[in-house]
């Protein structure tokens, strides 16, 4: 075992950030579903919206992606979400087994950090591509992003400013 465990801490930190981004993706899908279903007039009351929203927070990422499918116009986005699902499941269920013994060496720790970082970037890219989907449905119901979820509008604008290349149709 390495005497300096700072490399191990960095692995766990990077892994935690990647899993956090996976959860952000789940939550954004849940929020997008709520807005899309509202735009499609699938709810008659606020209570129905609330029940559906709460119910979706108990669903798995794979189920959420399936529920979102009818509201996605870009088949590439659905493929990207499915790939993110595979990555999330691999991280949650196999990451440390795949890297058995890697925590014991600097080279192995580096591989683990890179693997987790790549997953983080993949989740962030999927998140960025969901913002315009949510925006389209918010526009359809005449709601500004901040009216739907406090700070969402400013978060979308900041992400668009930071990553303009991720917001193009082909990106």
C-alpha positions in Angstrom: 0.0 0.0 0.0 1.2 3.5 -0.7 2.2 5.5 2.3 0.7 8.7 0.8 -3.0 8.3 0.5 -3.6 11.7 -1.1 -3.8 10.0 -4.5 -6.5 7.7 -3.1 -8.5 10.7 -1.8 -8.2 12.3 -5.3 -9.7 9.1 -6.8 -12.6 9.1 -4.4 -13.1 12.8 -5.0 -13.2 12.4 -8.8 -15.5 9.4 -8.5 -17.8 11.4 -6.2 -17.9 14.3 -8.7 -18.8 11.9 -11.5 -21.6 10.3 -9.5 -22.8 13.7 -8.5 -23.1 14.7 -12.2 -25.0 11.5 -12.8 -27.5 12.6 -10.2 -27.7 16.1 -11.7 -28.6 14.4 -15.0 -31.3 12.3 -13.3 -32.8 15.4 -11.7 -32.7 17.4 -14.9 -34.5 14.6 -16.7 -37.2 14.6 -14.0 -37.6 18.3 -14.3 -37.7 18.2 -18.1 -40.4 15.5 -17.9 -42.5 17.7 -15.6 -42.2 20.7 -18.0 -42.8 18.6 -21.1 -45.9 16.9 -19.7 -47.2 20.2 -18.6 -46.7 21.6 -22.1 -48.5 18.5 -23.5 -51.4 19.3 -21.1 -51.2 15.9 -19.4 -52.1 17.4 -16.0 -55.4 18.9 -14.9 -54.3 20.1 -11.5 -51.1 21.2 -9.6 -51.6 18.1 -7.4 -51.2 15.8 -10.5 -48.0 17.7 -11.5 -46.7 17.3 -7.9 -47.5 13.6 -7.7 -45.9 12.9 -11.1 -42.9 14.9 -10.2 -42.4 13.1 -6.8 -43.0 9.7 -8.4 -40.3 10.4 -11.0 -37.8 11.1 -8.3 -38.1 7.4 -7.2 -37.5 6.0 -10.7 -34.2 4.8 -12.1 -32.2 6.7 -14.7 -33.1 4.0 -17.3 -36.8 4.4 -16.6 -36.5 8.2 -16.7 -34.8 8.1 -20.1 -37.6 5.8 -21.4 -40.2 8.3 -20.1 -38.4 11.2 -21.7 -38.1 9.5 -25.2 -41.4 10.8 -26.6 -40.3 14.4 -25.8 -36.9 14.2 -27.5 -36.8 15.2 -31.1 -33.1 14.4 -31.6 -32.3 10.6 -31.8 -28.6 11.5 -31.1 -29.6 12.9 -27.7 -31.4 9.7 -26.8 -28.3 7.6 -27.8 -26.2 10.0 -25.7 -28.5 9.5 -22.7 -28.4 5.7 -23.1 -24.6 5.8 -23.2 -24.7 8.0 -20.0 -26.9 5.4 -18.4 -24.4 2.6 -19.3 -21.6 4.7 -17.8 -23.6 5.5 -14.7 -24.4 1.8 -14.1 -20.8 0.8 -14.7 -19.6 3.4 -12.2 -22.1 2.5 -9.6 -21.8 -1.3 -9.9 -18.4 -2.1 -11.3 -15.9 0.8 -11.1 -13.9 -0.4 -8.1 -14.0 -4.0 -9.3 -12.7 -3.0 -12.7 -9.9 -1.2 -11.1 -9.1 -3.9 -8.5 -5.5 -3.2 -7.3 -5.2 0.2 -9.0 -5.6 2.1 -5.7 -2.3 0.7 -4.6 -0.2 2.4 -7.3 0.2 5.9 -8.6 -0.3 4.7 -12.1 -3.5 2.9 -11.2 -4.8 5.9 -9.3 -4.2 8.0 -12.4 -6.2 5.5 -14.5 -9.0 5.6 -12.1 -9.1 9.4 -11.9 -9.1 9.6 -15.7 -11.9 7.0 -16.0 -14.1 9.0 -13.5 -13.2 12.3 -15.1 -14.3 10.9 -18.5 -17.6 9.8 -17.0 -18.0 13.3 -15.5 -17.5 15.0 -18.9 -19.9 12.6 -20.5 -22.6 13.4 -17.9 -22.0 17.1 -18.3 -22.3 16.9 -22.0 -25.7 15.1 -21.7 -26.9 17.7 -19.2 -25.9 20.5 -21.6 -28.0 19.0 -24.4 -31.0 18.7 -22.1 -31.2 22.4 -21.3 -32.5 23.3 -24.8 -35.1 20.5 -24.6 -36.4 21.9 -21.3 -36.2 25.5 -22.7 -38.4 24.5 -25.7 -41.1 23.2 -23.3 -40.8 26.1 -21.0 -41.3 28.4 -24.0 -44.4 26.3 -25.0 -46.0 27.0 -21.7 -44.9 30.6 -21.5 -42.7 30.2 -18.4 -39.3 31.7 -17.9 -36.7 29.3 -16.6 -36.4 31.1 -13.3 -40.2 30.9 -12.8 -40.0 27.1 -13.1 -37.0 26.5 -11.0 -35.2 29.3 -9.1 -31.8 30.0 -10.7 -32.4 27.7 -13.7 -32.4 30.5 -16.2 -29.1 31.9 -15.0 -27.6 28.4 -14.8 -28.6 27.8 -18.4 -27.2 31.1 -19.6 -23.9 30.5 -17.7 -23.5 27.0 -19.2 -24.3 28.3 -22.7 -21.6 31.0 -22.2 -19.0 28.5 -20.9 -19.7 25.8 -23.4 -21.1 27.3 -26.6 -19.8 24.4 -28.7 -21.9 21.9 -26.8 -25.1 23.8 -27.6 -25.0 23.5 -31.4 -27.3 21.1 -33.1 -24.5 18.9 -34.2 -22.6 19.0 -30.9 
